[in-house]
């Protein structure tokens, strides 16, 4: 089976001057968010400019239908930008959702943070990833007293979160460089597990880390949670990681001994106003298809999710009340935000109404960013020890050099390649002003191409290749608003 490797084509965005006019600032906000909507999963990062999404050339593409899909996606992105732009001046909390394993989502979060900071200079950044009890570690990191390795060890990253820290470090670096305070939002994992086993009502108030009683889940949220609970019990396979596709942002259900597994194609029935645990306000589960043991297990499952929602909401609210003029931006799994439920519902119960939740709007397959700014502008695929060109962006360096879909890349700068990652690295490290040399095979003929790549601000020595002595996991970013973002051409 072929393994598609999207090529992250770094683009370059000039920083919007803080002294610029309001119109220029608004334009900068719009462009940054349009750009990152198309981001795909790659480890690199780059700063960029953006304009309308446009279809890429490719074999068998229905250009008119593709253009319509691209235009519709761009319209959705622009509508989201408009919501943020109009709400931002009076906003108290901005919640940026994510699928935790999505590099594209984290790139979008970073671009949004950069753009928002142009309008609201006083920000704090809340993190679902870190329990509130470990706030002191965040403070030491923000003050530059510990490096990234020490931060990850002291906060117990693998124990409390577990997802690849490289997905989050660019965001943490940005906050430290910008002087943006970091806020730990979550409950301790041990408390969440205890609630999952015993139910919230069984946990004395003094042992809840100061977390109050959650307001009930809305019907849609409760239904999603019950679907996740049922899915685990029926199929016994682990749920997707917290915040990953499927039912994002949900805790893993715990099967109880003696409970009967049942499958259902329908969602949960409307719950009764009072549940067996009495742990949350009007969150009880009443479903005639459930045994008493199952209903109790489901209630504990709901309790564990709502506890985390409440913990994050209360800590966002506390930060706002400590400093009402500082906007709290929080990075939270999208499962905690969808349908206005989860954390937004708990915030509203706390009286924090001036809030906005956003998640990245992806571009459909075949839509891409402005290709003229891409370093290469081609989608590459690795298969059976060969590197194939699948798509070429109109107006890109690849197109100008004559690279075509179906070409096989044999060498990059005289070195044989058998994986797309080798070409990607060659492009990333290519000095400005020096043509990139590709040897390709086309219809049995061996051809030499020279590509004049656009100028890049990306460092030519990534620490993943060369290491560093700072104790940080990758190179520091020299200045704000010049960071690479992954901008990949969508796979077919």
JOQUIDA-V932139 format. One line per field, one symbol per residue. phi: phi as a letter, one per 40 degrees, with the letter a starting at -180 (. if undefined). burial: b if it has 24 or more other C-alpha atoms within 12 Angstrom, else e. A space follows every 10 residues. Layout:
phi=???
burial=???
This chain:
phi=.cbcbccccc bbbccccccc cccccccccc ccccdccccb caccbacaba accbcccacg cccccccccc cccccccccc cccccccddb cbabbbcacd ccccccccdc ccdcccccbb ccbbbcbccb cccbdccccc cccgcbcccc dccccgdccc bgcdcccbcd cccdccccgc cbbcbcccdc cccccccbgc cccddcbbgg ccccccccdc cccccccccc dccccgcccd ddgcdhbcgb cccbcbdgcc cbbacccccd cccbbccgcb cfbcbbaccb cccccccccc ccdcccdcdc dccccccccc ccacccccbb cadcccbcgg bgcdcccccc gcccbabbbc ccccdgcacd cccccbgacb bcafgbbbcc abccgccccc cgcbdgcbcc abfgbcbbad dccdcccccc ccgbccbbbb bbfgbcbbbb bccccbccdc bccccbgabc gccadcccac gbccbcbbcc cc
burial=eeebbbbbbb bbbebbeeee eeeebbbbbb bbbbbbbbbb bbbbbbbbbb bbbbbbbbee eeeeebbebb bebbebbbeb beebbebbbe bbbbbbbbbb bbbbbbbbbb bbbbbbbbbb ebbbbbbbbb bbbbbebbbe bbeeeebbee bbebbbbeeb bebebbbbbb bbbbbbebeb bbbbbbbbbe bbbbbbbbbb bebeeeebbe bbbbbbbbbe bbbbbbbbbb bbbeeeeebe bbbbeebbbb bbbbbbeeee eeeeeeebeb beeebbbbbb bbbbbbbeeb eeebbbbbbb bbbbbbbbbb bbbbbbbbbb eeeeebbbbb bbbbbbbbbb bbbbbbbbbb ebbbbbbbbb bbbbbbbbbb bbbbbbbbbb bbeeebbbbb bbbbbbbbbb bbbbbbbbbb bbbeeebebb bbbbbbbbbb eeeebbbbbb beeeeeebbb bbbbbbbbbe eeeeeeeeee ebbbbbbeeb bbbbbbbbbb bb
